[in-house]
């Protein structure tokens, strides 16, 4: 049975446009997570991350507001459908908020993916932006 993961991540003092651009720019995305990422700011383009463990296609982009992707892990069963991954970006005062919905995650991979988002994305992103802000001060 597939599951859906939702998360809300707050970035203090970082504009939502910066978060959107970091995700959609291969160089910045790679710097933020410390792992090479292939991604383009183009609907229909393929992406990959974590040495090809994560692959998919960018389905929809609304500049600075929305990213929709198909997404799958290389260790998923061939019978598992691609998951749907949605990021929405918003501004709350000086803070930005990312709302994430990751739907159709195979049950046996759910716990690892849930932990993985925090371990391999949100924590490194927050560290990356903290270092970036300190360099500006």
N, CA, C and O of each residue as an XYZ file, in Angstrom:
548
protein
N       0.846     -1.190      0.000
C       0.000      0.000      0.000
C       0.886      1.247      0.000
O       1.766      1.378      0.851
N       0.669      2.133     -0.915
C       1.451      3.369     -1.004
C       1.002      4.352      0.074
O      -0.157      4.358      0.489
N       1.939      5.174      0.514
C       1.657      6.158      1.552
C       2.010      7.555      1.054
O       2.720      7.725      0.063
N       1.489      8.554      1.776
C       1.768      9.954      1.467
C       2.428     10.612      2.666
O       1.982     10.464      3.804
N       3.494     11.336      2.388
C       4.233     12.076      3.406
C       4.001     13.562      3.187
O       4.113     14.052      2.063
N       3.679     14.279      4.250
C       3.578     15.737      4.170
C       4.516     16.337      5.211
O       4.634     15.825      6.324
N       5.167     17.405      4.844
C       6.060     18.106      5.758
C       5.948     19.603      5.506
O       5.689     20.051      4.389
N       6.148     20.356      6.573
C       6.227     21.813      6.501
C       7.581     22.191      7.077
O       7.898     21.856      8.218
N       8.378     22.894      6.273
C       9.728     23.245      6.689
C       9.864     24.762      6.640
O       9.575     25.388      5.620
N      10.307     25.344      7.747
C      10.449     26.797      7.847
C      11.921     27.174      7.777
O      12.761     26.579      8.453
N      12.222     28.165      6.956
C      13.571     28.690      6.806
C      13.553     30.146      7.267
O      12.920     30.994      6.638
N      14.240     30.428      8.353
C      14.229     31.771      8.930
C      15.140     32.710      8.142
O      16.326     32.446      7.946
N      14.541     33.818      7.697
C      15.304     34.872      7.041
C      15.747     34.563      5.621
O      16.593     35.275      5.080
N      15.209     33.535      5.010
C      15.567     33.169      3.640
C      14.352     33.407      2.746
O      13.277     32.885      3.040
N      14.486     34.174      1.671
C      13.350     34.401      0.772
C      12.916     33.109      0.063
O      13.744     32.261     -0.270
N      11.624     32.982     -0.156
C      11.089     31.806     -0.851
C      11.691     31.670     -2.245
O      11.906     30.557     -2.724
N      11.961     32.791     -2.893
C      12.557     32.731     -4.232
C      13.934     32.060     -4.191
O      14.300     31.342     -5.121
N      14.685     32.288     -3.131
C      15.998     31.660     -2.974
C      15.856     30.150     -2.832
O      16.642     29.396     -3.406
N      14.867     29.709     -2.080
C      14.648     28.269     -1.901
C      14.256     27.612     -3.221
O      14.775     26.552     -3.572
N      13.349     28.237     -3.939
C      12.919     27.707     -5.242
C      14.116     27.609     -6.184
O      14.329     26.581     -6.827
N      14.891     28.683     -6.258
C      16.048     28.693     -7.161
C      17.109     27.688     -6.741
O      17.774     27.102     -7.596
N      17.278     27.481     -5.454
C      18.241     26.488     -4.979
C      17.819     25.094     -5.411
O      18.660     24.301     -5.833
N      16.545     24.784     -5.315
C      16.079     23.450     -5.703
C      16.203     23.219     -7.204
O      16.555     22.120     -7.633
N      15.922     24.229     -7.994
C      15.866     24.044     -9.451
C      17.189     24.313    -10.169
O      17.275     24.116    -11.381
N      18.210     24.754     -9.458
C      19.520     25.010    -10.047
C      20.472     23.889     -9.614
O      20.732     23.718     -8.423
N      20.979     23.143    -10.564
C      21.805     21.971    -10.251
C      23.014     22.327     -9.377
O      23.324     21.611     -8.424
N      23.687     23.418     -9.698
C      24.884     23.803     -8.943
C      24.537     24.144     -7.494
O      25.183     23.654     -6.568
N      23.524     24.979     -7.297
C      23.117     25.370     -5.940
C      22.524     24.189     -5.172
O      22.815     24.006     -3.990
N      21.701     23.397     -5.836
C      21.094     22.215     -5.214
C      22.200     21.291     -4.711
O      22.144     20.805     -3.581
N      23.199     21.053     -5.548
C      24.323     20.181     -5.182
C      25.092     20.738     -3.984
O      25.464     19.989     -3.081
N      25.330     22.050     -3.975
C      26.024     22.677     -2.847
C      25.206     22.530     -1.562
O      25.754     22.252     -0.496
N      23.897     22.719     -1.675
C      23.041     22.715     -0.491
C      22.977     21.346      0.186
O      22.892     21.265      1.412
N      23.018     20.274     -0.601
C      22.936     18.940      0.015
C      24.274     18.218      0.044
O      24.396     17.159      0.660
N      25.277     18.780     -0.617
C      26.589     18.173     -0.597
C      26.725     16.927     -1.453
O      27.637     16.125     -1.251
N      25.822     16.762     -2.405
C      25.804     15.595     -3.290
C      25.458     16.087     -4.691
O      24.584     16.942     -4.838
N      26.129     15.564     -5.736
C      25.796     16.007     -7.095
C      24.328     15.755     -7.461
O      23.767     14.695     -7.184
N      23.737     16.759     -8.085
C      22.342     16.700     -8.533
C      22.300     17.145     -9.988
O      22.966     18.105    -10.374
N      21.519     16.446    -10.782
C      21.257     16.859    -12.156
C      19.796     17.287    -12.206
O      18.898     16.482    -11.960
N      19.565     18.549    -12.523
C      18.200     19.079    -12.600
C      18.222     20.306    -13.507
O      19.234     21.002    -13.595
N      17.115     20.564    -14.173
C      16.999     21.743    -15.030
C      15.690     22.465    -14.720
O      14.729     21.859    -14.245
N      15.670     23.761    -14.994
C      14.455     24.565    -14.814
C      13.602     24.452    -16.067
O      13.320     25.448    -16.734
N      13.191     23.214    -16.383
C      12.405     22.992    -17.586
C      11.423     21.844    -17.363
O      11.812     20.742    -16.976
N      10.159     22.119    -17.612
C       9.152     21.071    -17.505
C       9.455     19.967    -18.517
O       9.818     20.242    -19.661
N       9.303     18.737    -18.089
C       9.574     17.586    -18.943
C      11.004     17.089    -18.855
O      11.328     16.044    -19.420
N      11.870     17.818    -18.153
C      13.270     17.400    -18.049
C      13.436     16.345    -16.955
O      12.686     16.306    -15.980
N      14.436     15.497    -17.150
C      14.767     14.457    -16.178
C      15.641     15.045    -15.082
O      16.342     16.033    -15.302
N      15.599     14.431    -13.888
C      16.509     14.809    -12.819
C      17.015     13.543    -12.140
O      16.405     12.478    -12.238
N      18.149     13.683    -11.446
C      18.648     12.588    -10.622
C      19.476     13.159     -9.492
O      20.043     14.247     -9.589
N      19.527     12.391     -8.418
C      20.258     12.804     -7.231
C      20.761     11.568     -6.495
O      20.349     10.441     -6.770
N      21.654     11.814     -5.563
C      22.193     10.749     -4.714
C      22.735      9.589     -5.544
O      22.349      8.433     -5.370
N      23.653      9.945     -6.461
C      24.313      8.959     -7.326
C      23.330      8.104     -8.114
O      23.568      6.917     -8.339
N      22.228      8.711     -8.530
C      21.240      8.006     -9.334
C      20.233      7.210     -8.536
O      19.365      6.560     -9.119
N      20.324      7.244     -7.209
C      19.325      6.537     -6.399
C      17.938      7.147     -6.636
O      16.942      6.430     -6.723
N      17.890      8.473     -6.738
C      16.632      9.173     -6.980
C      16.621      9.631     -8.433
O      17.552     10.295     -8.892
N      15.560      9.272     -9.153
C      15.387      9.731    -10.528
C      13.940     10.128    -10.737
O      13.051      9.718     -9.989
N      13.716     10.932    -11.766
C      12.355     11.322    -12.082
C      12.309     12.373    -13.162
O      13.274     12.602    -13.891
N      11.157     13.002    -13.240
C      10.905     14.005    -14.267
C      10.201     15.198    -13.626
O       9.319     15.040    -12.782
N      10.610     16.393    -14.045
C       9.928     17.602    -13.593
C       8.678     17.777    -14.448
O       8.763     17.946    -15.665
N       7.532     17.735    -13.806
C       6.246     17.775    -14.511
C       5.688     19.184    -14.639
O       5.103     19.537    -15.663
N       5.871     19.992    -13.587
C       5.309     21.347    -13.612
C       6.169     22.280    -12.776
O       6.649     21.912    -11.704
N       6.356     23.487    -13.281
C       7.060     24.538    -12.572
C       6.236     25.818    -12.627
O       5.794     26.233    -13.698
N       6.034     26.432    -11.483
C       5.475     27.779    -11.413
C       6.530     28.576    -10.668
O       6.729     28.397     -9.466
N       7.205     29.459    -11.395
C       8.385     30.151    -10.872
C       8.154     30.696     -9.463
O       7.196     31.424     -9.199
N       9.068     30.315     -8.574
C       9.104     30.760     -7.174
C       7.933     30.281     -6.323
O       7.809     30.684     -5.167
N       7.072     29.426     -6.875
C       5.877     29.007     -6.131
C       5.671     27.502     -6.044
O       5.262     27.001     -4.997
N       5.949     26.761     -7.133
C       5.531     25.355     -7.184
C       6.476     24.518     -8.034
O       6.932     24.950     -9.093
N       6.764     23.301     -7.545
C       7.504     22.293     -8.297
C       6.743     20.983     -8.145
O       6.412     20.577     -7.031
N       6.466     20.323     -9.267
C       5.831     19.004     -9.246
C       6.719     18.062    -10.047
O       7.094     18.358    -11.182
N       7.050     16.921     -9.440
C       7.909     15.946    -10.096
C       7.368     14.532     -9.931
O       6.687     14.228     -8.952
N       7.677     13.675    -10.894
C       7.561     12.237    -10.666
C       8.891     11.840    -10.036
O       9.913     12.474    -10.298
N       8.887     10.812     -9.221
C      10.052     10.539     -8.385
C      10.060      9.062     -8.048
O       9.009      8.487     -7.765
N      11.237      8.434     -8.074
C      11.332      7.041     -7.620
C      12.754      6.724     -7.182
O      13.716      7.374     -7.590
N      12.854      5.707     -6.339
C      14.142      5.221     -5.878
C      14.582      4.036     -6.720
O      13.750      3.261     -7.191
N      15.882      3.895     -6.908
C      16.391      2.816     -7.753
C      16.143      1.434     -7.156
O      16.187      0.437     -7.877
N      15.884      1.357     -5.854
C      15.630      0.072     -5.222
C      14.138     -0.267     -5.121
O      13.761     -1.251     -4.486
N      13.292      0.563     -5.757
C      11.863      0.249     -5.743
C      11.593     -0.926     -6.674
O      12.315     -1.144     -7.647
N      10.557     -1.670     -6.363
C      10.148     -2.782     -7.218
C       9.646     -2.238     -8.554
O       9.047     -1.163     -8.596
N       9.884     -2.965     -9.639
C       9.376     -2.519    -10.941
C       7.856     -2.301    -10.947
O       7.344     -1.492    -11.720
N       7.154     -3.019    -10.093
C       5.690     -2.872    -10.036
C       5.249     -1.624     -9.268
O       4.080     -1.242     -9.337
N       6.173     -0.979     -8.534
C       5.836      0.254     -7.809
C       5.673      1.395     -8.809
O       6.520      1.595     -9.680
N       4.589      2.132     -8.676
C       4.409      3.287     -9.547
C       5.310      4.423     -9.079
O       5.713      4.467     -7.917
N       5.622      5.337     -9.987
C       6.391      6.522     -9.589
C       5.589      7.300     -8.558
O       4.362      7.377     -8.634
N       6.293      7.873     -7.601
C       5.610      8.735     -6.649
C       5.469     10.125     -7.254
O       6.131     10.463     -8.235
N       4.607     10.911     -6.657
C       4.419     12.302     -7.062
C       4.943     13.169     -5.931
O       4.591     12.983     -4.766
N       5.791     14.120     -6.297
C       6.461     14.974     -5.327
C       6.090     16.425     -5.622
O       6.271     16.903     -6.742
N       5.573     17.118     -4.617
C       5.103     18.493     -4.790
C       5.727     19.378     -3.719
O       5.661     19.075     -2.528
N       6.332     20.475     -4.162
C       6.836     21.502     -3.256
C       6.112     22.801     -3.556
O       6.041     23.222     -4.710
N       5.576     23.438     -2.529
C       5.045     24.791     -2.676
C       5.864     25.701     -1.760
O       6.256     25.315     -0.659
N       6.108     26.910     -2.245
C       6.968     27.858     -1.551
C       6.143     29.078     -1.175
O       5.415     29.628     -2.001
N       6.264     29.496      0.084
C       5.528     30.666      0.543
C       6.375     31.505      1.471
O       7.394     31.053      1.993
N       5.939     32.728      1.666
C       6.635     33.682      2.518
C       5.737     33.995      3.707
O       4.551     34.274      3.532
N       6.294     33.952      4.914
C       5.593     34.358      6.133
C       6.496     35.355      6.849
O       7.345     34.973      7.653
N       6.304     36.628      6.549
C       7.182     37.660      7.106
C       8.584     37.481      6.554
O       8.767     37.411      5.339
N       9.585     37.406      7.439
C      10.967     37.190      7.014
C      11.281     35.724      6.749
O      12.352     35.395      6.239
N      10.363     34.863      7.089
C      10.589     33.424      6.948
C       9.922     32.882      5.695
O       8.914     33.406      5.222
N      10.516     31.821      5.176
C       9.916     31.104      4.055
C       9.449     29.749      4.542
O      10.001     29.177      5.483
N       8.429     29.254      3.886
C       7.876     27.954      4.231
C       7.820     27.101      2.971
O       7.334     27.533      1.926
N       8.325     25.891      3.095
C       8.140     24.896      2.042
C       7.115     23.898      2.564
O       7.278     23.323      3.640
N       6.064     23.707      1.790
C       5.099     22.640      2.058
C       5.420     21.530      1.068
O       5.448     21.745     -0.144
N       5.658     20.351      1.602
C       6.008     19.215      0.769
C       4.931     18.148      0.872
O       4.458     17.826      1.961
N       4.554     17.611     -0.267
C       3.690     16.431     -0.337
C       4.424     15.426     -1.204
O       4.777     15.714     -2.348
N       4.646     14.259     -0.657
C       5.309     13.183     -1.400
C       4.344     11.999     -1.364
O       4.247     11.294     -0.360
N       3.641     11.794     -2.462
C       2.557     10.805     -2.518
C       3.000      9.538     -3.249
O       3.936      9.552     -4.049
N       2.303      8.446     -2.950
C       2.540      7.139     -3.580
C       3.922      6.579     -3.271
O       4.572      6.007     -4.145
N       4.367      6.741     -2.048
C       5.624      6.138     -1.610
C       5.327      4.685     -1.237
O       4.431      4.429     -0.433
N       6.065      3.734     -1.809
C       5.839      2.339     -1.431
C       5.999      2.153      0.079
O       6.927      2.692      0.683
N       5.108      1.405      0.668
C       5.062      1.213      2.115
C       6.423      0.826      2.697
O       6.840      1.361      3.724
N       7.108     -0.102      2.038
C       8.371     -0.587      2.617
C       9.486      0.458      2.559
O      10.520      0.275      3.201
N       9.306      1.543      1.812
C      10.316      2.603      1.722
C       9.918      3.866      2.480
O      10.701      4.812      2.566
N       8.709      3.881      3.027
C       8.180      5.099      3.634
C       9.048      5.621      4.781
O       9.399      6.800      4.788
N       9.399      4.780      5.741
C      10.160      5.241      6.913
C      11.513      5.809      6.495
O      11.935      6.845      7.010
N      12.188      5.148      5.575
C      13.487      5.621      5.116
C      13.398      6.948      4.388
O      14.251      7.818      4.559
N      12.367      7.100      3.578
C      12.192      8.358      2.840
C      11.807      9.485      3.790
O      12.288     10.611      3.659
N      10.945      9.176      4.739
C      10.551     10.194      5.720
C      11.784     10.711      6.466
O      11.973     11.922      6.587
N      12.612      9.808      6.959
C      13.833     10.214      7.653
C      14.812     10.878      6.691
O      15.504     11.829      7.052
N      14.862     10.367      5.466
C      15.799     10.882      4.472
C      15.575     12.339      4.135
O      16.535     13.083      3.935
N      14.316     12.762      4.068
C      14.063     14.174      3.755
C      14.691     15.070      4.809
O      15.291     16.093      4.478
N      14.558     14.699      6.066
C      15.164     15.518      7.124
C      16.681     15.396      7.128
O      17.376     16.407      7.228
N      17.201     14.194      7.023
C      18.636     13.959      7.113
C      19.403     14.476      5.900
O      20.452     15.105      6.046
N      18.878     14.209      4.699
C      19.630     14.499      3.475
C      19.203     15.772      2.755
O      19.870     16.208      1.817
N      18.097     16.371      3.188
C      17.669     17.616      2.544
C      17.514     18.758      3.530
O      18.306     19.700      3.491
N      16.548     18.713      4.394
C      16.208     19.901      5.184
C      17.320     20.312      6.138
O      17.608     21.504      6.246
N      17.951     19.381      6.829
C      19.063     19.753      7.727
C      20.246     20.321      6.932
O      20.763     21.376      7.298
N      20.693     19.655      5.852
C      21.782     20.267      5.069
C      21.407     21.621      4.471
O      22.247     22.518      4.411
N      20.150     21.785      4.026
C      19.731     23.076      3.484
C      19.839     24.159      4.550
O      20.360     25.242      4.285
N      19.354     23.874      5.742
C      19.395     24.886      6.798
C      20.837     25.244      7.145
O      21.149     26.413      7.373
N      21.710     24.251      7.185
C      23.128     24.513      7.449
C      23.731     25.346      6.315
O      24.474     26.294      6.567
N      23.416     24.997      5.088
C      23.914     25.704      3.914
C      23.509     27.184      3.951
O      24.340     28.061      3.714
N      22.245     27.457      4.246
C      21.782     28.843      4.265
C      22.315     29.605      5.462
O      22.522     30.815      5.374
N      22.542     28.936      6.568
C      23.143     29.586      7.731
C      24.563     30.036      7.398
O      24.952     31.161      7.709
N      25.328     29.158      6.770
C      26.698     29.510      6.371
C      26.676     30.643      5.349
O      27.481     31.571      5.423
N      25.757     30.561      4.403
C      25.637     31.606      3.377
C      25.302     32.959      4.005
O      25.878     33.978      3.624
N      24.366     32.976      4.972
C      23.994     34.216      5.656
C      25.160     34.780      6.438
O      25.382     35.991      6.432
N      25.916     33.915      7.116
C      27.056     34.370      7.916
C      28.120     35.023      7.032
O      28.785     35.966      7.460
N      28.282     34.536      5.822
C      29.259     35.117      4.896
C      28.847     36.520      4.468
O      29.690     37.348      4.123
N      27.536     36.778      4.494
C      27.045     38.099      4.094
C      27.147     39.127      5.201
O      27.113     40.332      4.952
N      27.274     38.640      6.432
C      27.310     39.573      7.595
C      28.700     40.141      7.781
O      28.926     40.933      8.696
